[in-house]
Amino acid sequence: SVGSGMQVLGMSIVTLVFALLGFLSPAHRGGLLQSMMLLFTFMGVLAGYTMSRFYKLFNGDDWKTATLMLAFFYPGIMFVVFFILNLLIWGQKSSGAVPFTTMFALLVLWFGISVPLAFLGSYLGFRKEAVELPVRTNPVPRQIPAQPWFVKPAFSCMVGGVLPFGAVFTELFFIMSSLWQHQFY
């Protein structure tokens, strides 16, 4: 999941940089989505590399299974949800449904480019030495002291909810009273 997160983060950052530099114009309809799909596909290398480095850090030994999970799990869930929603749109005979050829092109991008790039990134990451952590973990666990009453989860949840609730309540009070009493502030 760290690799998929890096894939999405890399896609988002590159897309934002291209949009800021003016390469992705809002006038070109679909250009932003198309570039995001291609960047997500090509960021498979970054996903595989990041996953393999973390997997090696935590002494994983079955890197092929981990890479298969990386390449198929998150994109697979997204594709299945998208396909089911598209089937529902097809069932309503809507013109907004994605054509079958486009769905096939997405599968070709996924299996033909993203999966091999994820394996390439994973291979490159596993060739490097494992990351050495700068601290040594003590094998003897320390005892956790008893926590005071105000650190308990129930109290923390109540205190954490009071501030947002108070802010929203105050704003809504002024908005609703201006609507109901014909007053403007």
Wavefront OBJ file of the C-alpha trace (Angstrom):
o trace
v 0.000 0.000 0.000
v 2.972 2.322 0.471
v 3.928 1.762 -3.149
v 0.416 2.556 -4.387
v 0.412 5.675 -2.253
v 3.695 6.773 -3.807
v 2.224 6.060 -7.229
v -0.763 8.315 -6.525
v 1.434 10.967 -4.864
v 3.876 11.015 -7.788
v 1.021 11.260 -10.270
v -0.560 14.118 -8.303
v 2.653 16.108 -7.945
v 3.651 15.806 -11.606
v 0.101 16.657 -12.716
v 0.038 19.739 -10.485
v 3.447 20.876 -11.729
v 2.381 20.447 -15.361
v -0.858 22.326 -14.680
v 1.046 25.159 -12.960
v 3.457 25.453 -15.870
v 0.538 25.687 -18.294
v 0.988 22.378 -20.094
v -2.487 21.201 -19.062
v -4.980 23.790 -20.221
v -8.582 23.668 -18.964
v -9.640 24.514 -22.529
v -8.455 21.083 -23.702
v -11.275 18.891 -22.450
v -10.081 15.615 -20.966
v -6.403 16.532 -21.063
v -6.085 16.558 -17.297
v -7.702 13.135 -16.890
v -5.675 11.680 -19.743
v -2.417 12.938 -18.288
v -3.363 11.614 -14.847
v -4.075 8.161 -16.279
v -0.769 8.068 -18.163
v 1.198 9.376 -15.194
v -0.438 6.828 -12.872
v 0.585 4.136 -15.336
v 4.182 5.315 -15.614
v 4.553 5.857 -11.865
v 4.437 2.062 -11.505
v 8.237 2.182 -11.415
v 8.161 4.473 -8.379
v 5.538 2.278 -6.710
v 7.549 -0.892 -7.237
v 10.785 0.722 -6.096
v 9.249 2.161 -2.921
v 7.462 -1.074 -2.082
v 10.586 -3.155 -2.553
v 12.728 -0.855 -0.422
v 10.225 -0.980 2.444
v 9.711 -4.733 1.988
v 13.447 -5.310 2.199
v 13.695 -2.999 5.224
v 11.223 -5.213 7.090
v 13.011 -8.425 6.016
v 10.421 -9.636 3.514
v 11.418 -12.627 1.457
v 8.638 -13.186 -1.129
v 9.088 -10.087 -3.283
v 7.241 -11.489 -6.299
v 3.998 -11.946 -4.350
v 4.363 -8.496 -2.835
v 4.891 -6.991 -6.277
v 1.878 -8.854 -7.663
v -0.239 -7.487 -4.816
v 1.090 -3.994 -5.540
v 0.421 -4.222 -9.251
v -3.051 -5.776 -9.029
v -4.736 -4.986 -5.696
v -5.255 -1.199 -5.604
v -5.613 -0.687 -9.369
v -7.834 -3.778 -9.482
v -10.221 -2.397 -6.875
v -10.387 0.925 -8.716
v -11.002 -0.793 -12.059
v -13.721 -3.080 -10.684
v -15.560 -0.158 -9.059
v -15.231 1.903 -12.248
v -16.400 -1.017 -14.399
v -19.447 -1.746 -12.207
v -20.450 1.909 -12.203
v -19.971 2.015 -15.957
v -22.151 -1.083 -16.325
v -24.905 0.704 -14.417
v -24.538 3.704 -16.722
v -24.639 1.394 -19.756
v -27.810 -0.184 -18.344
v -29.475 3.236 -18.319
v -28.457 3.749 -21.970
v -26.623 6.936 -21.071
v -24.314 8.689 -23.509
v -21.925 9.368 -20.608
v -20.861 5.721 -20.428
v -17.258 4.936 -21.231
v -17.032 2.949 -24.509
v -15.808 -0.633 -24.500
v -12.739 0.278 -26.571
v -11.679 2.806 -23.931
v -12.139 0.219 -21.186
v -9.984 -2.167 -23.218
v -7.360 0.570 -23.641
v -7.314 1.013 -19.840
v -6.708 -2.710 -19.417
v -3.879 -2.573 -21.970
v -2.319 0.370 -20.099
v -2.636 -1.506 -16.829
v -1.397 -4.947 -17.893
v 0.922 -3.852 -20.693
v 2.683 -0.907 -19.076
v 1.918 -0.468 -15.373
v 2.424 -4.077 -14.252
v 5.792 -4.516 -16.033
v 6.946 -1.125 -14.742
v 5.967 -2.134 -11.197
v 8.065 -5.282 -11.583
v 10.949 -3.241 -13.002
v 10.836 -0.823 -10.074
v 10.602 -3.710 -7.641
v 13.586 -5.409 -9.259
v 15.629 -2.204 -9.088
v 14.675 -1.678 -5.455
v 15.573 -5.213 -4.397
v 18.996 -4.987 -6.024
v 19.985 -2.254 -3.573
v 21.160 -2.932 -0.045
v 18.603 -2.809 2.752
v 18.212 0.532 4.486
v 20.098 0.642 7.771
v 18.084 2.265 10.518
v 20.076 4.825 12.539
v 18.862 3.498 15.896
v 19.044 0.178 17.637
v 15.826 -1.310 18.987
v 16.001 -2.490 22.571
v 14.938 -6.149 22.754
v 13.578 -5.687 26.285
v 10.280 -3.784 26.155
v 9.816 -0.916 28.565
v 6.833 -0.791 30.853
v 4.237 1.802 29.882
v 3.239 3.951 32.859
v -0.404 4.430 33.816
v -1.986 7.310 31.904
v -3.811 10.205 33.593
v -7.601 10.488 33.228
v -7.476 13.228 30.584
v -5.517 11.080 28.153
v -8.168 8.335 28.012
v -9.759 7.881 24.543
v -13.319 8.782 25.581
v -12.299 12.117 27.074
v -9.937 12.886 24.181
v -12.723 12.238 21.658
v -15.112 14.531 23.499
v -12.575 17.337 23.805
v -11.504 16.882 20.192
v -15.112 17.246 19.062
v -16.047 20.262 21.175
v -13.992 22.807 19.245
v -15.233 21.937 15.720
v -18.783 21.569 17.009
v -18.605 24.973 18.711
v -17.277 26.655 15.580
v -19.899 25.107 13.303
v -22.696 25.755 15.800
v -21.771 29.434 16.117
v -21.613 29.943 12.357
v -24.850 28.102 11.739
v -26.542 30.039 14.554
v -25.724 33.373 12.920
v -26.606 32.162 9.420
v -29.936 30.652 10.464
v -30.925 33.592 12.636
v -30.202 35.973 9.759
v -32.394 33.840 7.480
v -35.252 33.420 9.931
v -35.245 36.931 11.372
v -34.465 38.767 8.093
v -31.302 40.240 9.580
v -28.039 40.562 7.724
v -24.672 40.557 9.377
l 1 2 3 4 5 6 7 8 9 10 11 12 13 14 15 16 17 18 19 20 21 22 23 24 25 26 27 28 29 30 31 32 33 34 35 36 37 38 39 40 41 42 43 44 45 46 47 48 49 50 51 52 53 54 55 56 57 58 59 60 61 62 63 64 65 66 67 68 69 70 71 72 73 74 75 76 77 78 79 80 81 82 83 84 85 86 87 88 89 90 91 92 93 94 95 96 97 98 99 100 101 102 103 104 105 106 107 108 109 110 111 112 113 114 115 116 117 118 119 120 121 122 123 124 125 126 127 128 129 130 131 132 133 134 135 136 137 138 139 140 141 142 143 144 145 146 147 148 149 150 151 152 153 154 155 156 157 158 159 160 161 162 163 164 165 166 167 168 169 170 171 172 173 174 175 176 177 178 179 180 181 182 183 184 185
